[in-house]
Amino acid sequence: MDLQPILDNELVRIRPLKNSDMESLYNVAKDPEIWEQHPCKRYLRSEFEQFFIESIRSKGALIIFDKKTDKIIGSSRFKKVEGFSDSVEIGWTFLDRKYWGGKYNKTVKDLMIAHAFNYIGNILFYVDKDNIRSQRAVEKIGGKKVDASEYEKLPETNSNNLTFVIRKPNKE
């Protein structure tokens, strides 16, 4: 699976994250309210720089543009799930607050999910148990909360995280 595709529709354009995007993406991320329910405080320059370096190294990070304004509005990431070959994780997503509560998160995730379903059958999302806003966002796009009993081998995650899954629909 290509973890850094170029995706777009009438609302957004998504492309691989590049080193040269750091400053523009930090200008979005430096809003403390974005991270209010998140365990990391990526609005702090030092934390954001570490996050950005990890994102580049992941080779699955994407940057999101508003297609009408060509302005950077956030980022997301794909990650292969070790020991679970028919799955990919989507996470590390954040958007400028101006793009909250509407169609932008859904359209970004719809594009990413459709791309992933060309290759695999399960999309996993790990969300901090205290991050109610992100839990609701994942549920809005069809994510269902799961536990280890629903899988033979559910990948291990941080004990503070809840796991959500979207399964590829059967085309019978």
Phi and psi in degrees as a GROMACS rama.xvg file:
@    title "Ramachandran Plot"
@    xaxis  label "Phi"
@    yaxis  label "Psi"
@TYPE xy
-75.6093  112.274  ASP-2
-82.3814  -6.94885  LEU-3
-133.689  64.7935  GLN-4
-77.8779  167.178  PRO-5
-101.461  122.289  ILE-6
-129.793  147.146  LEU-7
-160.944  162.342  ASP-8
-150.964  -162.423  ASN-9
-68.1051  -19.9494  GLU-10
-99.2235  -42.0733  LEU-11
-133.217  158.003  VAL-12
-125.499  132.379  ARG-13
-124.751  132.317  ILE-14
-143.437  167.794  ARG-15
-58.3288  140.861  PRO-16
-69.7646  137.898  LEU-17
-121.589  157.197  LYS-18
-53.0819  -37.292  ASN-19
-69.5311  -7.34529  SER-20
-85.4663  -7.131  ASP-21
-54.44  -52.8077  MET-22
-65.7103  -44.2075  GLU-23
-64.2378  -39.6491  SER-24
-70.9217  -35.7609  LEU-25
-63.5342  -33.5124  TYR-26
-60.7573  -27.705  ASN-27
-80.9542  -46.9824  VAL-28
-70.828  -17.3969  ALA-29
-75.9775  1.47455  LYS-30
-79.9527  111.312  ASP-31
-59.2325  -28.6061  PRO-32
-66.8694  -25.0906  GLU-33
-60.6842  -36.4577  ILE-34
-101.439  9.7678  TRP-35
-52.257  -41.0419  GLU-36
-103.781  8.90674  GLN-37
-96.9492  143.509  HIS-38
-68.6398  -20.7187  PRO-39
-99.5539  151.842  CYS-40
-112.053  67.9198  LYS-41
-72.1053  -1.9735  ARG-42
-71.8532  -19.9892  TYR-43
-76.498  133.093  LEU-44
-54.292  -46.1708  ARG-45
-62.6754  -42.1559  SER-46
-68.7433  -39.4728  GLU-47
-64.2441  -42.9018  PHE-48
-59.6057  -41.0614  GLU-49
-64.2318  -44.7854  GLN-50
-58.4714  -43.6459  PHE-51
-65.3158  -44.208  PHE-52
-60.321  -45.7393  ILE-53
-61.1938  -38.7914  GLU-54
-63.177  -46.1262  SER-55
-61.8234  -46.0739  ILE-56
-65.3293  -25.6336  ARG-57
-66.1896  -24.6933  SER-58
57.3658  26.6611  LYS-59
-135.954  5.97498  GLY-60
-83.2439  143.976  ALA-61
-129.408  149.279  LEU-62
-113.311  144.296  ILE-63
-115.924  131.14  ILE-64
-116.414  144.379  PHE-65
-73.3452  119.833  ASP-66
-66.385  -30.747  LYS-67
-73.3745  -37.5725  LYS-68
-104.166  -12.6607  THR-69
60.2178  25.4615  ASP-70
-93.7842  139.451  LYS-71
-67.9739  128.944  ILE-72
-120.844  -3.05197  ILE-73
159.601  -165.551  GLY-74
-151.957  166.46  SER-75
-152.249  179.944  SER-76
-155.548  143.792  ARG-77
-99.38  148.281  PHE-78
-146.258  130.833  LYS-79
-65.0842  145.998  LYS-80
-102.43  113.647  VAL-81
-57.508  131.999  GLU-82
73.4753  11.2265  GLY-83
-142.738  72.7099  PHE-84
-63.9379  -21.9936  SER-85
-93.3639  22.5008  ASP-86
-137.315  156.339  SER-87
-139.342  147.409  VAL-88
-94.5925  140.3  GLU-89
-115.197  129.174  ILE-90
-169.127  -167.439  GLY-91
58.7491  27.0965  TRP-92
-85.352  135.768  THR-93
-147.372  148.889  PHE-94
-129.691  149.729  LEU-95
-52.1619  138.54  ASP-96
-59.4465  -25.4774  ARG-97
-61.6233  -17.9051  LYS-98
-107.115  11.2812  TYR-99
-81.451  158.238  TRP-100
73.0364  9.32257  GLY-101
-129.228  -140.613  GLY-102
-93.5405  -5.73613  LYS-103
-70.5059  -47.2778  TYR-104
-60.516  -44.0545  ASN-105
-61.5137  -44.3694  LYS-106
-68.0147  -37.802  THR-107
-61.9827  -50.3996  VAL-108
-65.9986  -38.0161  LYS-109
-59.8681  -43.2778  ASP-110
-63.3009  -45.3983  LEU-111
-66.1144  -42.3461  MET-112
-65.4624  -45.1803  ILE-113
-59.747  -41.9109  ALA-114
-60.885  -48.8163  HIS-115
-63.5156  -38.3274  ALA-116
-67.6755  -9.89669  PHE-117
-70.1136  -17.0601  ASN-118
-123.389  -33.4154  TYR-119
-134.983  173.818  ILE-120
-110.963  -7.69139  GLY-121
-138.708  136.065  ASN-122
-111.896  125.93  ILE-123
-107.446  144.379  LEU-124
-130.553  129.78  PHE-125
-109.193  122.938  TYR-126
-129.002  132.278  VAL-127
-55.8857  136.661  ASP-128
-62.7128  -20.4612  LYS-129
-93.6998  -4.31454  ASP-130
-94.0607  79.0607  ASN-131
-63.6798  -39.0381  ILE-132
-58.956  -46.3695  ARG-133
-70.5403  -35.1753  SER-134
-60.5259  -45.4788  GLN-135
-64.192  -39.0652  ARG-136
-62.5404  -41.8783  ALA-137
-67.0731  -40.2908  VAL-138
-64.0992  -36.9867  GLU-139
-61.9892  -29.5885  LYS-140
-93.8886  7.00676  ILE-141
105.164  5.13633  GLY-142
-68.7305  134.914  GLY-143
-113.78  131.177  LYS-144
-67.4146  134.839  LYS-145
-130.092  166.68  VAL-146
-134.038  175.458  ASP-147
-58.5747  -27.5486  ALA-148
-68.0577  -16.9782  SER-149
-84.9423  -8.50592  GLU-150
-132.217  149.721  TYR-151
-63.1642  -41.6054  GLU-152
-142.489  88.0433  LYS-153
-80.7346  128.432  LEU-154
-56.5541  142.245  PRO-155
-69.4253  146.482  GLU-156
-143.637  172.237  THR-157
-56.344  136.945  ASN-158
-65.8761  -15.4275  SER-159
-84.3807  -3.79993  ASN-160
-98.0317  148.145  ASN-161
-100.504  149.201  LEU-162
-109.76  131.666  THR-163
-120.511  151.313  PHE-164
-136.682  146.39  VAL-165
-121.985  122.894  ILE-166
-98.9317  143.549  ARG-167
-61.0465  129.294  LYS-168
-65.0985  144.302  PRO-169
-73.7996  133.441  ASN-170
-103.065  63.3039  LYS-171
